[in-house]
Amino acid sequence: MVLVLSAILPFVTSCSDDDNNGMDPENSLSFTELPGAVQLFVQNHFDENSVELILRNTSEGTEGYNISVKGYKIDFDKDGLWEKIEAKDKGALPANIVALIPASISGHVESNYPGRGIYEIKKKEYGYKVELAGKPDVELNFDFGGNVFKIDEDDNPDDEKISIETLPAVSQDFLERHFAAYTVEEVRNNKDSYEVKYTDKTEVEFYISGEWKRVEIGNKNALPESVIALLPEKAVSYIASTYPGKVIKEITNKQDIFEVELYKDIDITFDKDGNVWRISDDGEDENNSQSKITFESLPQPVKDFVVKYFPDTKVLYVNRTYREYKIGLVDGTRMDFTMDNQIQAIVSVRGEGIPNGAVLPVIANYVGKNYPDKRITVYIRQYGGYFVELWGYPVRKLFFDLNGNFLRTYN
């Protein structure tokens, strides 16, 4: 389909300041000057002949493209990926646009706000922010899996006392199963979560969907065994063997990870499979200091990893802390492993970068396909996903979720 440019150009000089968001009209482009990904998106979801204005956004930190289509605005990043879509009249976005986000998001809106459509969708570092058409103003925040975790409604109080019978059924079932013998003090709707407090200072928090979010036991007691059993079996075993006699005080369920707090200020983060991700120990345990160890004393899986992917360089040092193994190689490569032998970070100064086999295969495949002339030099497993930095100029910084799905990039 070929765009008739004469249908676009008159709008370039006549659009209001609202349409160009304060950007210089000299940054206007023709449709054919846009990246192929942007052209294809517009052709697939809108009538390209209804394009009114195309601007290149060169603001620091927000480089990309802003397109005004009759009735809609779409923002793209510099690589041509959409970042925000909104209906100018704050009416409902069409179904083919709403289909770009997880179905569970539109399902949540239909179930909890019948008759309300979505007028704006914006990609965020945590997932998606959507704003609903109509009144009162409602803003919903979802993770990349489509799970709601924050709700902002203008006409709602910050929180209000409610009866336990008004909690979602799944929340009531949770309380009955784990805390039937406890005495409820109060129940609150905190707008983006529910909170139940018991007379012994125990607190249970739920996501707005009704799924449990956090459990904290009161009066220095131990959490019920039935609650601890909600953790992955591998995590329970790790705590029992590594911290014998320590009592679990609090568990927070963050969808893809579990945060566990023990008495004596020990915090452990596990992934959904029970692998240790991070340990934070604010106590004065003498084992928290860093100590030199030999390469031969490392766990076999760690030694196998180093020998397999870095066979041509010698080990410079090996240190052990309370939470991880730290390895340095003569060629400048540095690696961190968790205490359960999972790779936590690799940083390389070698021109050839980090071997593809040393990183998550789906991430290595993405980089090889989209950046064939670049190599991975930084690979870090962070809270919520992976951070990857590529060799060369300009430096590319990529972010992936825990499954290795690409999220976004920064220069």
C-alpha positions as CSV (number, residue, x, y, z in Angstrom):
1,M,0.0,0.0,0.0
2,V,1.5,3.4,-1.0
3,L,0.8,6.5,1.0
4,V,-0.2,9.7,-0.8
5,L,2.1,12.2,0.9
6,S,0.0,15.2,-0.2
7,A,-2.6,13.8,2.2
8,I,-0.2,14.1,5.1
9,L,1.9,17.3,4.5
10,P,-0.9,19.9,5.0
11,F,-1.3,18.7,8.5
12,V,2.3,19.2,9.4
13,T,1.9,22.9,9.6
14,S,-1.6,23.1,10.9
15,C,-1.6,20.7,13.9
16,S,-2.0,22.2,17.3
17,D,0.6,22.2,20.1
18,D,-1.3,19.3,21.7
19,D,-0.6,17.1,18.6
20,N,3.1,17.8,18.4
21,N,3.8,17.8,22.1
22,G,6.0,20.8,21.9
23,M,8.4,19.3,19.3
24,D,9.8,21.3,16.5
25,P,7.7,20.8,13.3
26,E,11.1,20.7,11.4
27,N,11.3,17.1,12.8
28,S,8.4,16.1,10.7
29,L,8.8,13.0,8.4
30,S,7.1,11.3,5.6
31,F,5.6,7.9,6.0
32,T,8.3,6.3,3.9
33,E,11.1,7.7,6.1
34,L,9.8,5.8,9.1
35,P,11.5,2.5,10.2
36,G,9.9,-0.5,8.5
37,A,8.6,-1.8,11.8
38,V,6.6,1.4,12.3
39,Q,5.2,1.4,8.8
40,L,4.1,-2.2,9.2
41,F,2.5,-1.5,12.5
42,V,0.5,1.4,11.1
43,Q,-0.6,-0.6,8.1
44,N,-1.7,-3.5,10.2
45,H,-3.7,-1.6,12.8
46,F,-4.8,1.6,11.2
47,D,-5.5,3.1,7.8
48,E,-2.2,4.7,6.7
49,N,-4.1,7.2,4.6
50,S,-5.5,8.7,7.9
51,V,-2.0,9.6,9.2
52,E,-2.1,13.3,10.1
53,L,1.3,14.0,11.5
54,I,4.7,12.2,11.9
55,L,7.4,13.6,14.1
56,R,10.8,12.4,15.1
57,N,11.3,12.8,18.8
58,T,14.9,13.7,19.6
59,S,14.4,14.6,23.2
60,E,17.2,13.2,25.4
61,G,16.2,9.8,26.8
62,T,13.1,9.5,24.7
63,E,14.3,9.3,21.1
64,G,11.7,7.8,18.8
65,Y,8.7,8.6,16.7
66,N,5.3,10.2,17.5
67,I,2.5,9.6,15.0
68,S,-0.9,11.1,15.0
69,V,-3.5,9.0,13.2
70,K,-7.1,10.2,12.9
71,G,-8.4,9.8,16.4
72,Y,-5.3,8.2,17.9
73,K,-1.7,8.9,18.9
74,I,1.1,6.3,18.9
75,D,4.6,6.7,20.3
76,F,7.4,4.4,19.1
77,D,11.0,4.0,20.4
78,K,13.9,4.5,18.1
79,D,13.9,0.8,17.1
80,G,10.3,1.1,15.9
81,L,8.6,-0.7,18.9
82,W,5.4,0.9,20.1
83,E,5.5,2.4,23.6
84,K,2.2,4.2,24.0
85,I,-1.2,4.2,22.2
86,E,-4.1,6.4,23.2
87,A,-7.4,7.5,21.9
88,K,-7.5,11.3,21.5
89,D,-11.1,11.6,22.7
90,K,-10.5,9.2,25.6
91,G,-12.9,6.8,24.0
92,A,-12.2,3.0,23.9
93,L,-9.4,1.7,21.8
94,P,-10.3,-0.7,19.1
95,A,-10.1,-4.5,19.8
96,N,-7.2,-5.0,17.5
97,I,-5.1,-2.6,19.6
98,V,-6.2,-4.0,22.9
99,A,-5.2,-7.5,21.6
100,L,-1.6,-6.3,21.7
101,I,-1.5,-6.7,25.5
102,P,-2.2,-9.9,27.5
103,A,-5.8,-11.1,27.3
104,S,-5.9,-11.3,31.1
105,I,-5.7,-7.5,31.2
106,S,-8.8,-6.9,29.0
107,G,-10.4,-9.8,30.9
108,H,-9.8,-8.0,34.2
109,V,-11.3,-4.8,32.8
110,E,-14.4,-6.5,31.5
111,S,-15.0,-8.4,34.7
112,N,-14.3,-5.5,37.2
113,Y,-15.3,-2.5,35.1
114,P,-18.1,-3.7,32.8
115,G,-18.9,-1.2,30.0
116,R,-15.6,0.6,30.4
117,G,-13.1,0.3,27.6
118,I,-9.3,1.1,27.6
119,Y,-8.4,4.5,26.1
120,E,-4.6,4.4,26.8
121,I,-2.0,1.7,26.9
122,K,1.6,2.4,27.9
123,K,4.5,0.0,28.2
124,K,6.4,0.4,31.5
125,E,9.5,-1.2,32.9
126,Y,7.3,-3.4,35.1
127,G,4.7,-4.3,32.4
128,Y,1.7,-2.2,31.3
129,K,-0.2,0.8,32.5
130,V,-3.7,1.2,31.2
131,E,-6.2,4.0,31.7
132,L,-10.0,3.4,31.3
133,A,-12.5,5.3,29.2
134,G,-15.2,7.1,31.1
135,K,-15.6,8.3,34.6
136,P,-14.3,8.1,37.3
137,D,-10.7,8.1,36.2
138,V,-9.2,4.6,36.7
139,E,-5.5,3.7,36.1
140,L,-4.4,0.1,36.3
141,N,-0.9,-1.3,36.5
142,F,-0.1,-4.9,35.3
143,D,3.0,-6.9,35.2
144,F,4.2,-8.5,31.9
145,G,2.1,-11.6,32.7
146,G,-1.1,-9.5,32.8
147,N,-1.5,-9.6,36.6
148,V,-2.8,-6.5,38.2
149,F,-0.8,-5.1,41.1
150,K,-1.8,-1.5,41.5
151,I,-5.1,0.4,41.0
152,D,-5.5,4.2,41.1
153,E,-9.1,5.4,41.2
154,D,-9.7,9.1,41.7
155,D,-13.0,8.7,43.5
156,N,-11.9,6.0,45.9
157,P,-10.4,6.8,49.4
158,D,-6.9,5.7,50.0
159,D,-8.1,2.8,52.1
160,E,-11.3,1.8,53.9
161,K,-12.4,-0.7,56.4
162,I,-14.4,-3.6,55.0
163,S,-15.9,-6.9,56.2
164,I,-14.0,-10.1,55.6
165,E,-17.0,-11.4,53.7
166,T,-16.4,-8.8,51.0
167,L,-12.9,-10.1,50.2
168,P,-12.6,-12.1,47.0
169,A,-13.5,-15.8,47.4
170,V,-9.9,-16.9,46.8
171,S,-8.8,-14.6,49.7
172,Q,-11.4,-15.9,52.1
173,D,-10.4,-19.5,51.2
174,F,-6.8,-18.7,51.9
175,L,-7.6,-17.3,55.4
176,E,-9.9,-20.2,56.3
177,R,-7.2,-22.7,55.3
178,H,-4.2,-21.1,57.1
179,F,-5.6,-18.8,59.8
180,A,-8.9,-20.2,60.9
181,A,-7.8,-20.2,64.5
182,Y,-6.7,-16.6,64.5
183,T,-8.9,-13.6,65.6
184,V,-9.4,-10.9,63.0
185,E,-8.9,-7.3,64.2
186,E,-9.6,-5.4,61.0
187,V,-9.8,-5.8,57.2
188,R,-8.9,-3.0,54.8
189,N,-9.3,-2.3,51.1
190,N,-6.1,-0.3,50.3
191,K,-7.2,0.4,46.7
192,D,-4.5,-1.8,45.1
193,S,-4.5,-4.5,47.7
194,Y,-6.4,-6.0,50.6
195,E,-5.0,-6.2,54.1
196,V,-6.1,-8.4,57.0
197,K,-4.8,-7.8,60.5
198,Y,-5.1,-10.2,63.4
199,T,-5.1,-9.4,67.1
200,D,-1.7,-11.1,67.6
201,K,-0.2,-8.6,65.0
202,T,-0.2,-11.2,62.2
203,E,-0.8,-9.5,58.8
204,V,-1.9,-11.0,55.5
205,E,-2.0,-9.0,52.3
206,F,-3.7,-9.9,49.0
207,Y,-3.4,-8.6,45.5
208,I,-6.5,-6.9,44.2
209,S,-7.1,-10.2,42.3
210,G,-7.4,-12.0,45.5
211,E,-4.2,-14.0,45.3
212,W,-2.0,-13.8,48.5
213,K,0.8,-11.3,48.4
214,R,2.4,-11.2,51.8
215,V,2.1,-13.0,55.1
216,E,3.9,-11.8,58.3
217,I,3.5,-13.6,61.6
218,G,3.1,-11.6,64.8
219,N,4.5,-11.8,68.3
220,K,7.8,-13.4,67.1
221,N,6.0,-16.7,66.4
222,A,6.7,-18.9,63.4
223,L,4.6,-18.9,60.3
224,P,2.1,-21.9,60.0
225,E,3.6,-24.9,58.3
226,S,0.8,-24.7,55.7
227,V,2.0,-21.3,54.7
228,I,5.7,-22.3,54.5
229,A,4.6,-25.2,52.3
230,L,3.5,-22.6,49.7
231,L,7.2,-22.0,48.9
232,P,8.9,-24.2,46.3
233,E,10.1,-27.4,48.0
234,K,13.7,-26.6,47.0
235,A,13.5,-23.3,48.9
236,V,12.1,-24.9,52.0
237,S,14.9,-27.5,51.9
238,Y,17.6,-24.7,51.4
239,I,16.4,-22.8,54.4
240,A,16.2,-25.9,56.7
241,S,19.8,-27.0,55.7
242,T,21.5,-23.5,55.6
243,Y,19.7,-21.9,58.6
244,P,18.9,-24.7,61.0
245,G,16.8,-23.5,63.8
246,K,16.0,-20.1,62.2
247,V,12.3,-19.2,62.1
248,I,10.6,-17.7,59.0
249,K,8.9,-14.4,59.9
250,E,7.5,-13.2,56.6
251,I,7.0,-14.4,53.0
252,T,6.2,-12.1,50.1
253,N,4.8,-13.5,46.9
254,K,5.9,-11.4,43.9
255,Q,4.6,-13.6,41.1
256,D,7.9,-14.8,39.7
257,I,9.9,-14.7,43.0
258,F,9.4,-15.2,46.7
259,E,11.1,-13.0,49.3
260,V,11.6,-14.7,52.6
261,E,12.6,-13.0,55.9
262,L,14.0,-14.9,58.8
263,Y,14.4,-13.6,62.3
264,K,17.8,-11.9,62.9
265,D,17.4,-9.8,59.7
266,I,18.2,-12.5,57.1
267,D,16.4,-11.9,53.7
268,I,16.5,-14.5,51.0
269,T,15.0,-14.2,47.5
270,F,14.1,-17.3,45.6
271,D,12.9,-17.7,42.0
272,K,9.7,-19.6,41.3
273,D,11.6,-22.9,41.1
274,G,13.2,-22.4,44.5
275,N,16.7,-21.4,43.3
276,V,18.4,-18.8,45.5
277,W,18.7,-15.5,43.8
278,R,19.9,-13.1,46.5
279,I,20.7,-13.2,50.2
280,S,20.8,-10.1,52.5
281,D,22.1,-10.6,56.0
282,D,22.2,-7.5,58.2
283,G,23.4,-9.5,61.2
284,E,26.9,-9.9,62.4
285,D,27.5,-13.5,61.3
286,E,31.2,-14.0,61.0
287,N,30.6,-16.0,57.8
288,N,29.4,-12.8,56.1
289,S,33.0,-11.7,55.4
290,Q,34.8,-12.5,52.2
291,S,37.4,-15.2,52.3
292,K,39.8,-16.6,49.7
293,I,39.4,-20.2,48.7
294,T,40.9,-22.5,46.1
295,F,39.3,-23.3,42.8
296,E,39.3,-27.0,43.7
297,S,37.1,-26.3,46.7
298,L,34.3,-24.8,44.6
299,P,31.2,-26.9,44.0
300,Q,31.6,-29.2,41.0
301,P,28.9,-27.5,38.9
302,V,30.7,-24.1,39.3
303,K,34.1,-25.6,38.3
304,D,32.5,-27.4,35.4
305,F,30.9,-24.1,34.2
306,V,34.2,-22.2,34.3
307,V,36.2,-25.0,32.6
308,K,33.6,-25.5,29.9
309,Y,33.1,-21.8,28.8
310,F,36.5,-20.3,29.7
311,P,39.0,-23.1,29.0
312,D,41.8,-20.9,27.7
313,T,42.4,-18.6,30.6
314,K,43.7,-19.1,34.1
315,V,41.9,-18.4,37.4
316,L,43.2,-15.3,39.1
317,Y,41.3,-15.5,42.4
318,V,38.3,-17.3,44.0
319,N,36.5,-15.7,47.0
320,R,33.6,-17.0,49.0
321,T,31.1,-14.7,50.9
322,Y,28.1,-15.7,52.9
323,R,25.9,-15.4,49.8
324,E,28.0,-16.1,46.7
325,Y,31.2,-17.3,45.1
326,K,33.2,-14.7,43.2
327,I,35.7,-15.8,40.5
328,G,38.2,-13.7,38.6
329,L,40.1,-14.8,35.5
330,V,43.5,-13.6,34.2
331,D,41.9,-12.2,31.1
332,G,39.7,-9.8,33.2
333,T,36.5,-11.9,33.2
334,R,34.6,-11.8,36.5
335,M,31.8,-14.2,37.5
336,D,29.5,-14.5,40.5
337,F,27.6,-17.7,41.5
338,T,24.9,-18.1,44.1
339,M,25.4,-20.6,46.9
340,D,23.2,-23.1,45.0
341,N,25.6,-22.9,42.0
342,Q,23.5,-20.7,39.8
343,I,25.3,-18.1,37.6
344,Q,24.5,-14.6,38.9
345,A,26.8,-12.4,36.8
346,I,29.5,-12.5,34.1
347,V,31.5,-9.4,33.1
348,S,34.1,-9.7,30.3
349,V,36.5,-7.2,28.8
350,R,37.5,-9.6,26.0
351,G,36.7,-8.4,22.5
352,E,35.0,-11.7,21.8
353,G,32.7,-11.3,24.8
354,I,31.0,-13.9,26.8
355,P,30.5,-17.3,25.1
356,N,26.9,-17.8,24.0
357,G,26.5,-21.0,25.8
358,A,27.2,-19.3,29.2
359,V,24.0,-17.2,28.9
360,L,20.3,-18.2,28.7
361,P,19.8,-19.7,25.2
362,V,16.8,-17.5,24.4
363,I,18.8,-14.4,25.2
364,A,21.8,-15.6,23.1
365,N,19.5,-16.3,20.2
366,Y,17.9,-12.9,20.4
367,V,21.2,-11.1,20.4
368,G,22.6,-13.2,17.6
369,K,19.5,-12.5,15.5
370,N,19.1,-8.8,16.2
371,Y,22.7,-7.7,16.8
372,P,24.9,-10.2,14.7
373,D,27.9,-7.9,14.8
374,K,27.9,-7.4,18.6
375,R,28.9,-9.6,21.5
376,I,27.6,-9.8,25.1
377,T,30.1,-8.4,27.6
378,V,27.9,-8.0,30.6
379,Y,25.3,-10.6,31.8
380,I,23.6,-10.0,35.1
381,R,20.6,-11.7,36.6
382,Q,18.7,-9.0,38.5
383,Y,15.5,-8.6,40.4
384,G,12.8,-9.3,37.8
385,G,15.0,-10.3,34.9
386,Y,18.3,-10.1,33.1
387,F,20.5,-7.1,32.2
388,V,22.7,-7.5,29.1
389,E,25.3,-5.1,27.7
390,L,26.7,-5.5,24.2
391,W,30.3,-4.7,23.0
392,G,30.9,-1.8,20.6
393,Y,29.7,1.7,19.9
394,P,27.1,2.7,20.6
395,V,26.8,0.6,23.8
396,R,23.6,-1.4,23.8
397,K,21.9,-2.2,27.1
398,L,19.1,-4.8,26.9
399,F,16.6,-6.0,29.5
400,F,14.9,-9.4,29.5
401,D,12.4,-11.0,31.8
402,L,13.2,-14.1,33.9
403,N,12.2,-16.4,31.0
404,G,14.5,-14.5,28.6
405,N,11.8,-12.6,26.8
406,F,13.0,-9.2,25.5
407,L,11.6,-6.2,27.3
408,R,13.4,-3.1,26.2
409,T,16.7,-1.5,25.2
410,Y,18.6,1.6,26.2
411,N,21.6,3.3,24.6
